[in-house]
Amino acid sequence: MGARIGVGLLGLGTVGGGVAEILLNPEERHPLVADLDLIRVAVRDVNRPRTVELADAVLTTDPSEVVNDPNVDVVVEVIGGIEPARSLILQAIANGKSVVTANKAVIARHGPEIASAAKAAGVYVLIEAAVGGGIPIIEPLKQSLGGNRINRVSGIINGTTNYILTRMADEGAAYADVLAEAQRLGYAEADPAADVDGLDAADKIAILSALAFGGTVDRDALPTTGISALQGRDVEYARQLGYGVKLLAVAERLAGQGDPLPLSLRVQPTLVPSDHPLAGVNGVNNAILVEGDPIGRVMFYGPGAGAGPTASAVVADILNIAGIRQASGDQGAVDPLLAAGSWRPCVLADSGDIRQRHYVRFNTEDAPGVIGKVGGRFGDAGVSIQSIVQFNASEAGAEIVVITHEVSQRQVIAALDAITALDEVSGLAAHLGCL
């Protein structure tokens, strides 16, 4: 048996309870799990019924007792949110304790501050559980893929929205009905805004971008569109045209080099061709596609949330720290939270320069020449069209759906402004990305 490692836990909810369950039942797991002692656990209510049994002396309602306990070597933060999580993480670091966190919101906004503090204190801050639940993606980006020039990281990194979109596609169900069912099943919170408005996915892609490209960007400036305004007819039209609709988070370097390095980050509902690797990722599953040189394409797939998958990632990080401590007799060579942070400065590119394909749907009159006029305005703006299709023509009007070739956002906006000014067009009904 190696030296004992004291663990302090901030939060005993879904994920915290899963972590405690693993630590208290080390049988038939990695041998290092048996060397981990759960010392202190901070909860809101010590009298609340729980699925794990802990001695009264272990529980506290004061989280400072966890981060200040001299017997705690590793603090696990799973309370979520910005504060008090950020302050508790920094206090633990100041006390010489390593930290494991599943908190994507605090890392996306305060990662460099936390990384700097960890480096100065000579401790670890590990974040595998912050993105992708049980899918190993953080360590591969930091280590296994470190010899690659990463060009693009994209994926489905929110299980709630993927569940909703899967149901809408498979059953033709309405968004509101599927969201209500997701809330009943526990996939969506009572306030689902973080998921359905794309905020959770934006936090995660900001973290992945920092690791892939070597520098952070302004999280709050990241273009983000969720699925709350998505209509079922666009999911159906996409299916008829050979696509599925997914909420994609994308981070990619723009062509050429720059100082700072210009990056395109975005979260938006996106048409995915049926033969694309991400098209078959359904239900609450997540998948992250990494594209680089010389590796090519590598996809990481699995359960993206929940007590089991996320607790698995948390404990894996604890074991990393425990293994290094036991091998070196101390912390070993420090690997701060965002080891890539000192590579280079990065900046979000002007949104008008971002190039991608687009799906747009217009409400129009059902009159001769409308398609020609729409196509002409696209051509005037330099936008090449892959397909243009009319749906649901009747006396009440028609719907024209256009999929463009890759083009800059600036050109598309110019075309849309010109098209919506046509007398025959009553409005732009939908505008989605397209792979």
N, C-alpha and C positions, 0 to 999 in steps of 0.2 A: 504494500500500500504506500502511495506517495504522501507528500505533505497535504494536510487538509486545506481546502479552499472554502472560505466563508462567503456565502451569497446573501445579499440583501435584496428584497423584492419590493418595488414601488408599484402597488396595484395588484389586486387578486381577482380581477374580472375574468372574462373569457380566456384571454391569453395568459394572464398571470396564474390563473388556476391550472392551466395546461402545463406551464413551466413547473409549478409546485408538484404536480402529479408525477412528472418525470423524475424530479430530484428526490422525491420521497419513495420512489419505486425503482431503484437502480438495477434490479435483477435482469439479466440477459440483455443489458445495454452495454455500451462502451465501458470498459473498466474504470475510466476516469470519473464517470458519473457517481460511482460509490465514494469518491474522494470529495464530493461537494456537499457542504453542510448548509442547509437553509437556516440562517441565523435570525433574521428579522424580516417582517413583512408589514408594510404600511397599507392600511385599509381605511375606508371611510367609516365603517360601522363594524366594530368587533363582534357584535351580537348577530349579525346577519347569517342565515344558514348558508353553508358552503359545501361544495362537493369534496373538498379536501379537508382532512382533520389536522389542525395545528394546535400546539399548546398555547395557552393564553399568554405565556411569557414571550412567545414569538411575535404576536400581533401587537400593532400599535396604530393609533390614529394620527401620529405625528411623524411625517416622512423624514424630518430632520434626524430623528433617532436612527433611521436606517443609514443615511449617508454619513453620519458622524460616529457610528458604532465602530470601535477599533477592531472588532473581530470580523467585520465585513471586508472582504478583499475585492469583491466584484459587486457592483450595484446594477440591478436589472430594472430599467425604467419602462413600464408598460401602462402608464396612466394616460398617455396621449395628450394632445393639445400643446400649446406653446408654453404657457405658464400654469402651474409652477414647475413644469417639466424641465425647462431650460435652466432655471436657477438651481434646481436639485442636481441636475447633471454636472453643472459647473462646480457646485459645492463638493460633490463626490470627487471630482477630479482634483480640486484644491486639497482634498484630504488624502490624496495619493491612491485613490481607488480607481480601478478600471471600470468602464461602463459598457453595458450591452443595452441597446434600445431598439424598440420596434417603431419609434416615433418619426414617421416621415415628415410631418408638418414642421417639427422643430429642426430637423436636420436640413430640410430644404431651405429654411430661412436663416438658420444660425450655424450651419455646418462649419464654415471657416473659423468662426469664433471658438467653437467647441474643439475643433481640430488643433487650433493654436494653443489652447489651454492644455490639451492632452499632451502635445509635444513638449511643452514647457515643464509639465509635471512628470513626464516619463511614464505615462500610462496609456492603456489602450481604450479606444471607443470603437466598438464594433456594431454594425448596423444591418447585418444580413436580413433580419426580419422586417426591416422597414419597407422593402420592395419585394413584391412577389410571394409573400407568405412563406411557404416551405420550399419555394424554388431557389436553388443556389444560383445567384446572379451577381451579387456584390463581390464576393471573393474571386470568381472567374474574371470579372472585369479588372480587378486590382492585380491579379496574379497570373492566372492561366492564360489570359489573352494579352498580357502585358507587352509581348513582342510584336503586336499587330498595330497597324495604322487603322484605327476604327473610323469608318466613314459614316455609319448610321446605326442607331439603336431605335427600334420601334417595337410596339407591342400592345397587347391587351392586358392592362395592369390594374383593372378594377373589376372584380368578380360580380358585383351587384349589377352594373350596367351591362355586362356581358350576358348575365342571366336574363335580364329584361329583353335585350335585343334578340337573344336566341328564341325566347318565347314568342316575340312579335313575328319573327321570321317563320318559325315552324307552325304556328297556330293561327297566324293572322290576328292575334290578340291586340287590343288597344293598349297604348302605353300606360294610361292611368290604371287600367285593370291589372296589368302585370306588376306594376309598382306596388299596388295594394297587396297583391299576393306575396310579393317578395318581402314586404314588411311583416306579413303574418308568419312567414317561414323563418324570419330572423336574418335574411340576407340583406335587407335594407333597414336603416335606422328609422325611428319615428320622424326625424328630420333628415331626409335623404339628400340634402343639397350637396354635401361634400362629394357624394358619389355621382348623382345624376347631372350635376353642373360641371363635372370634370375636375373639381378642385383636388381630389385625392390623387387622380392620375397625374395632374400637373406637378404636385409635390414629388411624386415618384420619378417622373422623367427628368426633373431638375437634378435629382440625386444621381441618376444613371448618367446624365450628360456630364456632370462634373468628373465622374470617374472615367468616362470614356474619352473625354477630350482635354482633360487636364486643367480645367478652371471652371469656376462657378459663374452663373449669370443671375440677373435679377429675377428671382422667382415671381414677384408680383407683376412683372411685365410680360410674362409668358402668355401668348395668345391661347385662350381656353374657351371652347364651346362644348357644352354638355349635350345630353340627349333629351332634355325635358321638352324641347320644342319639336322633336322629331315626329313626323307623322307616319302612320302605318302605310299609307299609300306609297311613300318613298321607299320603304323597305320592300314592298311588293314590286314596284317598278324596277328596283335594283335586281331583284331575283329574276324577273323576266329578261333582264339584260345580261344575266350571267354573273351577278355580283351578290355578295352578302354585305350587310352594314355592320361595322364594328366601331366602338369608340377607341380610336387609336391615339396613342401618345408617341410622338416622333421627335428624335433629336438627331440632327445631321449636320456635318460640316458643309459649307458652301464650296463651290469649285474654287480652286486656287488657295493661296495662303494669305494670311493677314496678321497684323499685330495691332490690336488684339485679334484673335481668331474669330471670324464671323460664323455664328451658328444659327441654324433654324430649329427652334423648338415650338411644338404646337400640340394641342389636344383638341380633337374634333371628331364628330361622326364621319366615317370614311367608307366609301365603297371599296370592297376587297374582292378581286377576281376569285372565282370559285376554285381555281387551281393554285392559289397562293397558299403558302404554308400556314398563314394565320386564319384562313377561311374556315378551317375545321375546328377551331378552338371555340367550344360552346359551353353553355351553362356557366357555372361560377369559376371555371378554370381560367388561368392566366397563361400568357405566352410572351416571351421576349425574344426578338430576332436581332442578333448582332451581326453586322456586316463589316468585314475588314479585310485588310491585305497583310499577309497572304492567306488567312484562314478561309475566306469566302463567307458563306452564311452558316451561322450556328443558331439553333433555336432551343430555348429553355422553356419547358412546358410543365404545368402541374397545378395543384390547388393553390390559389392565390390568397386565401384568407382562412380564418377559422382557428379555433383553439389548437387543434392538433398540428397543422402545418406551420403556423406561426411560432408555436412553442418549440417545435422541432428546430427551427432556425435560431431561436434565442439560445437554446441549450447548446447548439453547435458552436455558437460564438463563445459561450462560457467555457466550453471544452478547449477551444483554441487558446484562450488565455490560460487556463489551468495547465494545459500541456506545456506551454512555453515556460510558465513559472516553475514547474517541476523539473523541466529539462535544464534550465539555466540557474535555478535557485533564486531567481528574481523575475522581473518583468521581461527580460531579454531585450532584443532590439525593438524599439518602439515602432509600431505601424499605425500612425494616427488615422483617425476616422476618414479623412479625405486625403489619402497619400498623394493623389494626383494634383492636389490643389496648387502646388508650386511649379507645375510644368510651364504654364503660360497664362496670360490673361485671355479671357474669352468674353464675347459680347453677343447679344441678340442682334441679328441682322435686321435691317429695315424690312418691315413686313411686306412692303411692295416688291422687294427683290426675291421673295420666296417663290420658288417654282414648283408646281405640282399640277396634276390633273384635277379637273373640277366636274361635279355633277350639279346641274341647275335645273329647276323646274319653274316654268312660267304659266300663269293663268292668262289665256288669250281668247280673242274672238275666234269662232270657227269660220274663218273667211279665207278666200283664195289669196295666196301670196304671203300669208303671215310667216310661214316657215322660211320663205326666201328673205323676208325683211330681217328676221331674227338672225339668220345665218350671215346676212350682209353686214349687220352691225358687229358681229363677232369678227368678221374678216377685216372690217375697217380698223379694229383695235389690234389687229395682228394675232388674233386667237384662232388657232387651227382646231377644227371640230372633228372628233372621232365619229360621233353618231348624233343624229337628231331625230327624235321620234315623237309623233303626236299620239296622245292617249285621250280617251273619253270624249271624243268629239260629239257635240250635240248642239241644239239651239241655244242652250245656256252658255256655251263656250267650249273651250278645249284646253288641254294641258300639253305643253311642249317641253320635252325633257331633252337636255343636251349634255353630252359628255365631251369634254375638251381633251386635246392633247396637252402635254406638259407646257405650262405657260406661267409667266410671272403673275403674282397677285395684282400688281398694278394694272396690267393689261386686262385682266378679267373684270376688275372693278369698273374700268372705263367702258368695257363692253356692256356690262349690266346696267350702268347708268343710261347708256344710249338706248338699250332695248326697253327698259321700263318707261322711257319717255315716249315710246311709240303709242299712237292712239289705240292700236289693236291689242295692246298688252295691258292687262289690268293689275299685274303685280308679279313680283318675284316670290314664288311660294316656298322654295327650298334652295339651299346652297350648301353642298357637302363636299368634302374632299374625295379624291378617288386615286387609288393606287394604279 
